[in-house]
């Protein structure tokens, strides 16, 4: 009797499906977080380089020397 109940318990797959979804959801969330972190660092680097480039420009020379103070 006890062996039959144990076999029945071991053959059920109801909990296995929810465990699969938990693992899958955790993996997707982890990939999303990693992607956002990587994207943020690239965007920060690009904005820093753009800022340095713009600060190095001379607006007086770009306007052909026509700007008067």
Backbone as a printed PyTorch tensor [residue, N CA C, xyz], in Angstrom:
tensor([[[  0.8220,  -1.1950,   0.0000],
         [  0.0000,   0.0000,   0.0000],
         [  0.8710,   1.2650,   0.0000]],

        [[  1.8500,   1.3130,   0.8760],
         [  2.7120,   2.4780,   0.9780],
         [  3.5710,   2.6330,  -0.2760]],

        [[  4.0270,   1.5320,  -0.8420],
         [  4.8370,   1.5690,  -2.0550],
         [  4.0270,   2.1010,  -3.2360]],

        [[  2.7610,   1.7460,  -3.3130],
         [  1.8990,   2.2410,  -4.3890],
         [  1.7110,   3.7540,  -4.2770]],

        [[  1.5410,   4.2580,  -3.0580],
         [  1.3910,   5.7020,  -2.8610],
         [  2.6850,   6.4380,  -3.2250]],

        [[  3.8090,   5.8360,  -2.8710],
         [  5.0900,   6.4460,  -3.1940],
         [  5.3030,   6.4980,  -4.7090]],

        [[  4.9730,   5.4110,  -5.3970],
         [  5.0990,   5.3840,  -6.8570],
         [  4.1860,   6.4170,  -7.5090]],

        [[  2.9670,   6.5470,  -6.9840],
         [  2.0190,   7.5180,  -7.5250],
         [  2.5470,   8.9410,  -7.3110]],

        [[  3.0930,   9.1940,  -6.1330],
         [  3.6480,  10.5130,  -5.8310],
         [  4.8270,  10.8320,  -6.7550]],

        [[  5.6890,   9.8640,  -6.9900],
         [  6.8730,  10.0870,  -7.8150],
         [  6.5320,  10.2610,  -9.2930]],

        [[  5.3940,   9.7240,  -9.7300],
         [  5.0420,   9.8120, -11.1440],
         [  4.2540,  11.0780, -11.4820]],

        [[  3.7910,  11.8040, -10.4770],
         [  3.0520,  13.0430, -10.7480],
         [  4.0030,  14.1150, -11.2680]],

        [[  3.5120,  14.9210, -12.1920],
         [  4.3370,  15.9650, -12.7860],
         [  3.7490,  17.3540, -12.5900]],

        [[  2.7850,  17.5110, -11.7260],
         [  2.1480,  18.8150, -11.5360],
         [  3.1400,  19.8610, -11.0510]],

        [[  3.9220,  19.5410, -10.0710],
         [  4.8820,  20.4920,  -9.5160],
         [  6.0680,  20.7340, -10.4270]],

        [[  6.3890,  19.7750, -11.2620],
         [  7.5510,  19.9070, -12.1400],
         [  7.3550,  21.0220, -13.1620]],

        [[  6.1310,  21.1820, -13.6350],
         [  5.8610,  22.2260, -14.6200],
         [  6.0610,  23.6030, -14.0000]],

        [[  5.5790,  23.7940, -12.7870],
         [  5.7550,  25.1020, -12.1460],
         [  7.2270,  25.3500, -11.8190]],

        [[  7.9520,  24.3240, -11.4710],
         [  9.3900,  24.4860, -11.2150],
         [ 10.1200,  24.8790, -12.4960]],

        [[  9.7210,  24.2970, -13.6240],
         [ 10.3150,  24.6730, -14.9120],
         [ 10.0670,  26.1440, -15.2180]],

        [[  8.8510,  26.6020, -14.9580],
         [  8.5190,  28.0030, -15.2190],
         [  9.3030,  28.9370, -14.3110]],

        [[  9.5110,  28.5410, -13.0840],
         [ 10.2850,  29.3730, -12.1570],
         [ 11.7220,  29.5080, -12.6590]],

        [[ 12.3210,  28.4170, -13.0630],
         [ 13.6990,  28.4500, -13.5660],
         [ 13.7760,  29.2560, -14.8590]],

        [[ 12.8250,  29.0460, -15.7580],
         [ 12.8110,  29.7760, -17.0240],
         [ 12.6350,  31.2750, -16.7950]],

        [[ 11.7230,  31.6400, -15.9150],
         [ 11.4940,  33.0570, -15.6150],
         [ 12.7210,  33.6910, -14.9720]],

        [[ 13.3690,  32.9780, -14.0770],
         [ 14.5850,  33.4980, -13.4450],
         [ 15.6920,  33.6970, -14.4800]],

        [[ 15.8090,  32.7780, -15.4190],
         [ 16.8310,  32.9090, -16.4640],
         [ 16.5520,  34.1160, -17.3560]],

        [[ 15.3080,  34.2930, -17.7540],
         [ 14.9480,  35.4410, -18.5940],
         [ 15.1940,  36.7460, -17.8410]],

        [[ 14.8170,  36.7990, -16.5750],
         [ 15.0460,  38.0060, -15.7710],
         [ 16.5420,  38.2890, -15.6440]],

        [[ 17.3400,  37.2620, -15.4490],
         [ 18.7890,  37.4400, -15.3560],
         [ 19.3910,  37.9740, -16.6450]],

        [[ 18.9490,  37.4340, -17.7840],
         [ 19.4400,  37.9280, -19.0650],
         [ 19.0300,  39.3780, -19.2950]],

        [[ 17.8110,  39.7300, -18.9030],
         [ 17.3520,  41.1140, -19.0620],
         [ 18.1820,  42.0670, -18.2140]],

        [[ 18.4560,  41.6860, -16.9940],
         [ 19.2630,  42.5350, -16.1150],
         [ 20.6730,  42.6930, -16.6790]],

        [[ 21.2580,  41.6020, -17.1480],
         [ 22.6050,  41.6770, -17.7280],
         [ 22.6200,  42.5660, -18.9720]],

        [[ 21.5880,  42.4690, -19.7910],
         [ 21.4900,  43.2860, -21.0010],
         [ 21.3730,  44.7660, -20.6520]],

        [[ 20.5460,  45.0860, -19.6650],
         [ 20.3510,  46.4830, -19.2660],
         [ 21.6380,  47.0590, -18.6870]],

        [[ 22.3300,  46.2820, -17.8730],
         [ 23.5930,  46.7590, -17.2920],
         [ 24.6110,  47.0350, -18.3940]],

        [[ 24.7110,  46.1390, -19.3510],
         [ 25.6650,  46.3180, -20.4480],
         [ 25.2750,  47.5060, -21.3180]],

        [[ 24.0050,  47.6420, -21.6080],
         [ 23.5320,  48.7520, -22.4300],
         [ 23.7720,  50.0820, -21.7310]],

        [[ 23.5730,  50.1140, -20.4300],
         [ 23.7650,  51.3520, -19.6750],
         [ 25.2370,  51.7760, -19.6920]],

        [[ 26.1310,  50.8260, -19.5150],
         [ 27.5550,  51.1890, -19.5160],
         [ 27.9910,  51.6790, -20.8920]],

        [[ 27.4670,  51.0760, -21.9570],
         [ 27.8050,  51.5430, -23.3020],
         [ 27.2480,  52.9380, -23.5560]],

        [[ 26.0290,  53.1930, -23.1120],
         [ 25.4220,  54.5060, -23.3120],
         [ 26.1690,  55.5730, -22.5210]],

        [[ 26.5900,  55.2380, -21.3170],
         [ 27.3500,  56.1890, -20.5010],
         [ 28.6790,  56.5130, -21.1700]],

        [[ 29.3420,  55.5080, -21.6850],
         [ 30.6170,  55.7230, -22.3720],
         [ 30.4220,  56.5880, -23.6130]],

        [[ 29.3770,  56.3140, -24.3790],
         [ 29.1150,  57.0860, -25.5910],
         [ 28.7830,  58.5340, -25.2570]],

        [[ 27.9930,  58.7590, -24.2150],
         [ 27.6540,  60.1360, -23.8540],
         [ 28.8900,  60.8870, -23.3520]],

        [[ 29.7840,  60.2030, -22.6500],
         [ 31.0230,  60.8420, -22.1930],
         [ 31.8860,  61.2450, -23.3870]],

        [[ 32.0120,  60.3580, -24.3650],
         [ 32.8110,  60.6830, -25.5510],
         [ 32.1920,  61.8320, -26.3400]],

        [[ 30.8750,  61.8610, -26.4330],
         [ 30.1930,  62.9530, -27.1250],
         [ 30.4160,  64.2720, -26.4040]],

        [[ 30.3420,  64.2430, -25.0810],
         [ 30.5760,  65.4510, -24.2880],
         [ 31.9980,  65.9660, -24.5050]],

        [[ 32.9710,  65.0790, -24.4790],
         [ 34.3670,  65.4950, -24.6950],
         [ 34.5580,  66.1070, -26.0790]],

        [[ 33.9240,  65.5150, -27.0830],
         [ 34.0390,  66.0340, -28.4450],
         [ 33.4260,  67.4300, -28.5440]],

        [[ 32.2350,  67.5980, -27.9730],
         [ 31.5660,  68.8940, -28.0600],
         [ 32.3100,  69.9780, -27.2840]],

        [[ 32.8900,  69.6270, -26.1560],
         [ 33.6570,  70.6060, -25.3820],
         [ 34.9210,  71.0380, -26.1190]],

        [[ 35.4490,  70.1810, -26.9640],
         [ 36.6760,  70.4990, -27.6950],
         [ 36.4170,  71.3940, -28.9050]],

        [[ 35.1700,  71.5400, -29.3090],
         [ 34.8530,  72.3420, -30.4900],
         [ 34.8650,  73.8320, -30.1510]],

        [[ 35.2260,  74.6250, -31.1270],
         [ 35.2450,  76.0800, -30.9680],
         [ 34.0770,  76.6610, -31.7640]],

        [[ 33.0370,  77.1480, -31.0820],
         [ 31.8830,  77.6690, -31.8130],
         [ 32.2300,  78.9040, -32.6460]],

        [[ 33.1980,  79.6700, -32.2220],
         [ 33.6200,  80.8640, -32.9710],
         [ 34.1680,  80.4450, -34.3390]],

        [[ 35.0050,  79.4290, -34.3350],
         [ 35.5950,  78.9620, -35.5920],
         [ 34.5550,  78.2650, -36.4570]],

        [[ 33.6220,  77.5730, -35.8400],
         [ 32.5950,  76.8680, -36.6030],
         [ 31.6760,  77.8450, -37.3180]],

        [[ 31.4810,  79.0370, -36.7460],
         [ 30.6240,  80.0440, -37.3680],
         [ 31.4090,  80.9370, -38.3250]],

        [[ 32.6300,  80.6100, -38.5710],
         [ 33.4490,  81.4020, -39.4860],
         [ 33.9240,  82.7020, -38.8700]],

        [[ 33.9680,  82.7550, -37.5420],
         [ 34.4380,  83.9560, -36.8610],
         [ 33.4190,  85.0770, -36.8470]],

        [[ 32.1590,  84.7790, -37.1290],
         [ 31.1370,  85.8130, -37.2430],
         [ 30.3940,  86.0900, -35.9370]],

        [[ 30.7100,  85.3730, -34.8700],
         [ 29.9990,  85.5700, -33.6070],
         [ 30.6460,  86.7290, -32.8600]],

        [[ 29.8340,  87.6670, -32.4270],
         [ 30.3440,  88.8000, -31.6610],
         [ 29.7950,  88.7260, -30.2520]],

        [[ 30.6180,  89.0370, -29.2950],
         [ 30.1870,  89.0080, -27.8940],
         [ 29.4840,  90.2830, -27.5200]]])
